[in-house]
Amino acid sequence: MDDNSDDLNGFFSIPGQSSIPPDILGELQSIMRLHSISAQEMFYKWESYSIKMGSEETKLDLKTVRAFKKDIQETLERETRGKAHIRSADKRGVHATPRAATSNGDAYGMLDSLTPNTPRLAKANGASKRKAGFETPAYPKVSKSHPKSSPTDGRAGGVETKGLNNGAVSIPFVDRQNAGQIIETLNGHLDPCEPLIAPPAESRVKLTANTDLKKFFYKPLAMHLSEASEVLDDRIDDFTSFLQVHHNLEDSAFGNPASKSTSEIIAVGRIASDTPDSKLNIPSLVFETSRRTGAGLRIPLKVDALSSQEFFPGQIVALRGINASGNYFSAREVLDIPLLPPAASLPSALDMINERIGYADSDDTKTNSSTLNVIVSSGPYTSDDNLDFEPLHTLCEKASETYADALILIGPLFDIEHPLLATGDFDLPDDPSIEPDKATLTDAFRIMVAGPLRRLAQAVPSITIILVPSVRDAVNKHVSWPQEPFGKKELGLPKQARTVSNPVTISLNEIVIGISAQDILYDLRREEAVVGKPKENNMLARLPRHVIQQRHFFPLFPPVSREHLPKAATEEGLSTGMPLDISYLKLGEWLNVRPDVLVLPSALTPFAKVVESVLVVNPGTTSKKRATGTYAQFCVYPRKVTDEERTVESTMVGHKVFDRARVDIFRI
């Protein structure tokens, strides 16, 4: 019981309290006993339950824990009933007999499909009548006469979207609660951004792409197996090179883990699973080598001697161990992977940037007017029952009211998983530039999404709008990851808009920001296998550390199967998943430095944390399926260069954004 209590306090710790209250702890332990699950597995179920409820206000109290317990029980009962139904259907199918002949002589109903509209007479034995062919469309249609209205069935207080959310009622956007509420703050000792009196005469932000965007315009769906295998091998060999330099190892220290030997060696390779269709677990671990070091062989991996370590498929690790029997490699130690150096600049460059934003180095205090105001959000930008894009309009109004210096919009902007876009069952907005007979999704994007951005650019000409695509964007023809930028001209974006690739590393003045629209945190949470107790109990801090240590925006390989991802609201129900082009996997690597800010949008709880001197932010989704979402606002104070840092002229100084940036997670 004490072990359970420690584990539960580690996973379900409540901010401001040293331990979980006894009544809540008792309910959690009851769930563990009833369903024979571990504390970690129950925590994953709690996260899924919180996401399903569509609200970050699902706090851990006695009421919500009992509702959570009831939800688990109901889910188990539904699965049991479904399995029983399948078994009974199979039994009936074995002894099935042909049905009685009808008056038209069609004993087996072979003519039904040929004459679907011909009514049949009732069966003589009194069986039920044939189901009528008149059904309500599965997806509601957007009203053209009222573009700001949502489809409704006449119920007050909500919009029913049958077929989208299993009959759940969606709250209209105008009736949302706690709008503008701050749900999390990082560096709360810093003052929040205050709106300027007037927009700046010119942009205070200098945008630089640290990624070669031209390389992302490759031809998708043209992957060769030989190229893909070379890319995977090169990644292992690259890690071997800098691990050897970092740990000052001789060439003789490395060996082939698949070869039988009584000598201890160091092996560098990739973590994989012997059962690719299931979740990674410790007994299924295998160690994959490169062709240069181990002929590309895979060997079972034993990690019993390790006290604490986290593994996931695709992870590059360096192991010290032995293969005495030739049947498996036994790891004794996991070597640390060196981190990339932090981003840094010359003092003279920082002085020029401070001058641009209106900060005088002689000032004793940092004035609020010299802070950078950056708003970051992630799609979708409208709920599943309409295409009004009300959250996007609200976001643009927020940027306009506060005279934001930059607005970063991460896809999906025009979500292919939106039920109305997936079926095409919606009316185009009233606009003279659209010809209904020739209209495309690009035309709809130009009016629905680019329209609010153009109005924002007119209100704040100094703003910089950055658009990052997603593999779920219907208006981006690039169907694989890494992904090329949006086409700016055809989408009708304003001149203040800058389209970048997915993933991308950019610089806003001196601040290096890494962005990837793919939900790597959710995938890592599902595939992570832990030996012993994790080194970091906080999952939201542990998962970004994997990304930082692996020096890649998507270190997981292979990606999670579409069947194991959250279901989409489309008719098929399958998520888009991760269409990874392995031949261009290197475009997702970090080349020279760690970013100052790492933006990783995820379906997990929104957060802002400092991990390995990197400010990691998950802004959450701006809109959920049937509820409103969140976004993040950065208030970055100037980097003041001290006299000691100016002593050597050629010395680079760190940016230390994690120490001088306030981050607020707002409810839209």
N, C-alpha and C positions, 0 to 999 in steps of 0.2 A: 504493500500500500504506500509505503514511503517513497519507493522508486517511482510509482505512478504519480505521486504528488509532485515529485521533482520534475518529471517529464512534463506534466500538465502545466506547472508553473513556468517552465521554459518556453512552451509553445503558446500558452494562452495568457501570458502575463498582461495585466491591466495597467496602463500608464498611471503613475502616481501611487500604486499599491505594491507592497513588497511580495504579496502572495495572493492567490485567488481566495475569495471568501469561502468559508466551509460549506455553505449551502450549494453554491455553484460547483465547487469541487466535488461534492457528493454526487450531483447529477452527471457530471462528466465521467466520474468513475463508474457510475451505473451504466452509462452508454458503453464504456469499454468492456464491462463484464457481459452485458447482454449480447453484444455483437462480436465479441472476441477480436477486437481490433486494438492496435497500438495507439499511443498518444499522437504519433506523427500522422498516421492514417486518418485519425479522427480530426486532426487539425486541417488536413487537406479537404475533408468533407465539409468542415466549417467554412473554409474559404469558398468552396463551390456553392454552399448554401448562401453565403453573403452575396456572392455575385448574382445568384439566381433571384434574390430578393430585390436586386436593382438599387441598392442603397448602401452608402458607406456609413449610415447611421446605425447599422446592425451591431449594437454594442453588446458586450458580453455581460449579461445580467441574468437573473433567475428566470425571467419571463422568456427571453430569447433562447436560453439554453433548453427550456422545456419545449418550446416550439421547434427547435432544432432536433431534439430527441424524437418528437412526433413525426417530423419530416423524414428522418431516417427510417422509422418504423413503417411509414406509409410507402416509401420507396421500396423497401424490402417486400412488403405485401404485394405491391404491383408486379414486381419481378416474379414472385412466386405464382401469382395468378396467371401471368403471361406464360410461364413454363408449363403450368398445368393445362392451359388452353391448347398449347401446341401439342402436348402429349395426347390429349383427348382427340384432337383433330387427326393426328396420325392414326390412332386406333380406329376412328370412324372411316378413314380413307381406305384401310385394309379390307374392310368388309362392305364397302360401298356397292350398291346394286343399281342397275339402270332405272331411271324414273319411269313412271307409267306414261304410256302414249297419250298424247293430247288428241283433240278432235281433228287436227290437221295431219295426223299420222307421223309427226316428227318425234320419234321416241327419245332421241338423245339430244334434242334441242339444237341440231346442226344448222337449222335455218334461222336461228335467232340472230346471228351476226349478219346474215344477209338481208334481213328485213327488220332493222332495229326500231323503226318507227311504227311498225304494225302492232296494234294492241293484241294481246293474247287473252283467250278466255280463261276464266278461273279453273283450277284443277278440280276434277270431280271429287277428289278425296278431301276437299276442304282446306288445302294448303294455302299458305299466304299468297297474296297477289304479287305480281312482278313489280319490282321497284320502279317508281316513275322516273322518267328521263329528265325531269326538270329539277335542276339543283341550283342552289345559290352559288355564285362564283366564290372561289376559295379566297380571293383577295379583294378587299374593298377598292373602289375606284375614287380617285381624287376629283372633287367637284370642280368643274371649270368656272362655274359662275361665282363660286366663293373660294378663291385660291388660298385664303388663309384658314379655311375651315378644315376640320378633320372628319372622316367618315364616322357615322354614329348609327346606332340602332335605336335611338330614342331614350336610352338610359341616362339619367342625370348623374353628373359628377364624373363621367369617364367615357372612354371610347372603347367599345369592344372590338377586338380584332380577331375574329375567329379564323383559324387556319394559320395564324401567325404566331401567337403565343399561347396556344391551347386554351383559347377563350378568356385569357386574362384581360383585365380592364386597364387601359392606359390612361394616365392622368394627363389632361391637356397641359401644354407648356405654360400657358398663362396662369394656371392654377397651381404651379409648382410651389413647394414649400422650401423655406430657408434659402432663398436665392441670395447669392453673394456671401454666404457663410464661409468662413475660413475653417477648414477641417484639419489642416496641419500646417505648421510653420517651422522652418529651419532658420537658425540664427535670429531668434526673436528679439535679441537685445539690440538689433539694428532697427532703425525707424523704417516703416514702409514707404513706398514711393508716393509722393504727393504730386498731383497734377500740376503741370506748368501753367503759368498765366496765359501763355499763347504758344502755339506750335513753333518750333525752331525755324529760322529762315532757311536752313539747309540741313540735310541729314547729319546727325551726330554719329552715325554708325558707318564704318567702312567694312564692307562685306568682302571676304576673300575665301575662295574655295580651295581648301587644302587637298582636295581630291581631283584627279584628272578626269573631268566629266566626259571627255571624248571617248575614253575607254569603255564607257557604259553603253555606247551606241553599237553594241555587237548584235549579231543575228541570233535570235533565240531559236530554240528547237533544232539546233544543229550540233548537238554535243556528240563527240566521239569518245568511245570508251578508253582508247589509248591516252587521249589528252586528260580525261578525268582522273585516270589512275596516276598519271605523272603529277598532277596537281596535288593529290592526296599524299603521294610519296615525298614531294618537295617540302610539304609542310612539316613532316616528321624530320627530314634532314636539316631544315632550317633551325628547328628547335634543338637538334643535336649540336649544331655549331655554336649557338650562343650559350647553351648550357655548359659546353666544354670550356668556353672562355670564362664564364661566370664562376664556375667551381674549380677552375685551374686543373683540369683533368688531362691525363695523357690519352693518346689514342688507344693504348692497350687496355684502358679501363673499361672500354665499351665492348659489348659482345652480342651474340645472337641468342635471344632468350629461348628460341625453339630448339637449340642444339643441346644435347646432353653433355653436362660438364660438372665437375666437382668444384670448380673455381667460382668465386663470387664475381659477378659482373654488374655493369650498369647498362640498362637497356632503355631505349627511348622508343616509344610507340604510341599507338592509338587505342583507347578503350573501346571495346565493342561487346556485343552480346551474342551468345550462341543460339538464342531464340529471338530473331529480329522482330517477330510479330507481337511480342509481349514486352512488358515493362522491364527495364534493366533491374536486376537484383544481384546480390553478391555471389551466389552460387553460379550464375550464368556469365560471369566476367570472362572475357578472353582478351588477349593482348595481341594487337596487330602490328607487325613490323613493316618497314619499308623494304623495297626490293634490294636496296644497296646494303642494308645492315642485316636483314634476315630473310631475303628472298620473298618478301611479302607474305610470309606464313603467319598463321594465327595459332596461338598456344593458350590453353586454359590457364587462368590466373588465380593463384591462391593468395589471399590477403589476411590470413588469420593472425599473422604476426604484427599487423598494424593496429595501433590503438585507436586512431581516429583519422578518417579520411573520407572525402566525398568523391564519387565518380559519376560520370555521365557519358553516354555514347558520343564518340568524336573527340573526347578530351585527350590532349597530348600530355603524357606524363613521362617522367624519368624515374625508373625503379632500380633499386639496388637489391639484388637477390641471386637465386641459384636455381638451376634445373638439374637436379641430381639424378632423377629417374628418367628424364626424357619425356615424361607424360604431361608435366605442368611446370610453370614458372612460379616459384614461391618468392614473393616480395617481402623484404625485411624493412625497407625504408623508401620513402617517396622524397626525392630531391626537390628543393624549392625551385620554382621557375622565376627567374629575375624579371622584375617589372620594367617597363619602358620608363625613361626619365620623364619628369613632369615638364609641362610646357613652360618656356621661359622667353624673355625678350631683353633687349638692351635697354639700359636706363634712358638713353636718348629717345628711343622709340616710344617708351611709356610717357615721356614728357610731351611728345607731340600729340599723343592720344588724349592726355589730360587737358591739353590746351584746346583740343577740338570740342571736348564735352563741357568746357567752361570751368575747369578746376585749376586754381592757382596753387602751385606747389608751396608757396609761402604761407598759405592759410593753415592755421592751427587746427581747425575743425573742417570736416567734410560736409559741405552744404548739400542739402537734399536736392537742390536744383542740378547738381553735377552728377547725379546718379543716372544709370541707364535703366530704362523701363522696358523689359522684354516680356512678352506674353507668349506662352507655348501651349498648344492644344493638339489633340489627336482625335481623328475621326472614329466612328461616324458622326456626322453633324446634323442628323435629323432622326427622329424616331421611326419605328417600322410602320406606323399607320399613316404617314403622310410624307410629302416631299416639300414641306414649307421651309425647311432649314432655319427654323426659329432660333435654335442655339447658335448658329453661325451669325445670324443677324445681331443677336445679343452680344456675341464676342466682338464683332466689329464696332458696335456702339461703345463697348467698354474701352477698346483701343482708341476710339475717337475722343471719348470724354477725358481720358488720362493722357492724351498726346503721347502714346507709346512710341518708343524708338524703333521697335521691331516687333513683328507678329509672325510667329512660326506656326504654320498650319501643316500638320502631319496627316497623311492619308489614313484610311480612305476618305476622299472628299466626295466622290460619286460612287457609292459602295455597290458592287455587283451582287453582294449578298442581301441588299435591301429587297424585300419581297416585291415591291412595286416595280423597281428597275429590273429585277430578274424576270418578271412576267411581261413587262411592257404594258401593264394594265394601268396606265395613268394618262391624264390629259396634259397637253403642253400648256405652258403659261401663255396668256394673251400678250403677244408681242408682234408688231408688224414685220420684224425682220425674219420671222420663222414662217416657212411655207409648210403647212401640215403634211402635205403629200411627200415632201422631200426632207423632212426634219430628221435629225440624227441625235444621238446622245450628246454629241459635242454641242449642238445647238441648245439643248436643255441645260447643259453645264454652263454655257455662256450667259444664260439668263438667271438660273437659280443660284449658282455659286459665284461666278465672276461678277455678277451685278452688285452684290453687297461689297465686294472688294474694291470695285471701281468707285463706289460712293465713299468708302473709307479713304481711298487715295485722294479724292477731291477734298475731303474735310481735313486731312492731315497730309499735306504733300511731302513732308519730310520723313514719313514712315517708310520702313523697309519691310516688305512682305515676302516671306520665304515659304515656298510650297515644296513639300517632300511627298512623292507619290507612294502608293502602296500597291501590292500585287492584287488587291481587291478593287482597285480603281477601274471603273468601266471605260474611262476615256483615255487610258494609257495603253497603247498597243503592245507595249513590252510586257510579256506574260510571265517572265521569270525573274528571279532574284539572283544577283544584283540587277537593278532596274534603272533604266534611263529616265531623264527628267520629263516633265510634262511639256507638251508643245505650247509655247506661250502665245503665239499669234492666233492659232485657230481657236483657242479657248477664250479669247477676248480679255486677257488679263491686263491690268494697268501697267504702266511703265515702272512703277515702284515695286512690282512683283518680280521675284527672282525664283526661277525653277531650278532645283538641284536633284541629284540622283538619290537613290535609296539602296544602300546607306550612303552617308556623306559625312565628311569632316570639314567644317567651315570655321572661319574666324570672324567674330564681331569685334572690331578693333583688335585688342590683344587676346580676347577670350576665345579659346579653342573649344568648339562644341562638336561632339560626335552624336549623330542621330541615325537611328534605324527604325523604320516603321513596322518591322516584323516583331511579333510578340515572343521574343526569346525567353523572357522570364517565366512565362506560363509553361513553355515547353520544357525548360530546365527543371522547373518544379515537379513536373510529371515524371521525368526520366531520371532524376537524381537518385543515386543509391548511396547510402551512408554506412560506413564501417564504424561501429561503436557509436559514441556520441559525437555530433557534429562540432567542429571547432568554433563555429559561430551559431548560436541558438536562434538568432533572429534571421528567419528565412529571407526577408526582404533585403538584408544586408549581405547574406551569403551568396545569393544568386548573382547579383552584379559583380561580385568578386571573381566568379568564374569567368565572366566576360573580360574583365580587366586582366586577369592572369593569362588567359589564352590569347590576348591581343587580337581579338576578332569579334566582329559584330554578331556573328552567328556561329559559335564554336560547336554546336550540336550537329552530329552526323551519325546516321541518317536522320532527316527531320521526322517529327512525329506524324504518324499516318493520319489522313483526314478523318478516318472513322473514329479516332480517339480524341479529336478536338471537339470543343463545344459545338453543338448543332447550329447551323444557320437557319434563318427564318424563311428560307426558300422552300419550294415544293419538294426538292430532293432532300433537303436537310443536311447536306454535306458542306462542310466548311471548305474555303478555297485552299487552306493549308499553306505549305511552303514549297512552291515550285522552284526548287534550287537548281541552278545551272552550275554543275561542279567544275566545268572547264574554266569558269570565271570566278571561282571561289576566292581567289587572291584579291579581288577588288573589295572584299569585305575586311581585309586585314588592316591593322594599325601599323603604320610604317615607322615613324620616328619617335613620337612622344605620346604620352597619355593625354587625353583631352582634359581640359579644365572642368567641362560639364559634359555629362553623358545622359542623353535623353532616350529612354527606353519605354515607349508606351506599352501598356499591358492591361489585360483584363483583371489582374490582381489589384489589391488595394492601392490607391494612389499614395505616393510617398516621396520624400526628399531626404536623402541621407548622404553622408560623407563616407566613402569607401576608398581606402588606399589613396587619400588626398584628392579624390575625384568626386565632384558633386553630382550624384546620380539622382535623376528625377524621373518618376513615372507620373505624368500629368493626369492619367486616367483617360477615359473616353468622354468626349464632349456630350454625347447623347447615348443613352442605352436603349434597349429594345422597347421598353415601356416606361422609362423614367429618364430624368435629366442626369447629366454627368458632371464632370469637373474639368478644370484647366489650371495651369500653373502660371504664376507671375514672379519674375525675377526683378529684384531691385539691387543692382550691382554698383557698389561704391568704387571710387577711383583707387588705383594702385599707387600709393605714395611711396616713392623711392627714398630711402634713408641715406644719410651721408656716408655711412659705412659701405652701403652697396654701390656708391659712386666712386669709391677709392680707386678701383681698377676699372679702367674705361671699357675694356673688352669683356668684362664679366657679365654673364647673363643672369638676370634675377627672375625668380619664380613668380608666377602670377598670383598664386594663393587666392583663387576665386572662392574656394570653399570657406574662407575666413571673412570675406568682405561682401558676400552676397546673401541677401535675405530672400527666401523662397516661401511663397504662400500658395497652398492648394485651395482654390476657391470652388464652391459649388456654383454652377452656371446659373 
